[in-house]
Amino acid sequence: MRRVILFWTLISLSSCGPVAMDDVRCEGEAQTRLLAKELRSIETQEDLQKAIPKLRKRYNKIADLLIEAKHVSGEEMDGSEASEELFAELARIYEMPGGREAIELAQAQALQRLQAEL
């Protein structure tokens, strides 16, 4: 859970040039909502296993945005409604047998990139 919290704390980066940072923030919100939607559709462990490639791609897109945001600004912003939705879905998935491990597997590449970059 600590890795997930770290990952989503990093998503809170923002604030700098109005156009560039607003674009990054908007795209981050959209990607976060899409990830929450994908997680919401998962009801079984089998669904989760099938979803890992899609989740991995979504986490990598979010990591790209976080890296871009960090290069533009080092400040943080408050959480959003989208990140709260995502947190709720992640908590639900974590309660599934093998859920935590599957999510961490999907996040691993993006998290490594973030740790190396930030």
Beta strands, then each sheet from edge to edge (+ up, - down):
strand 1: 13-14
strand 2: 75-76
sheet 1: 1+ 2-
end
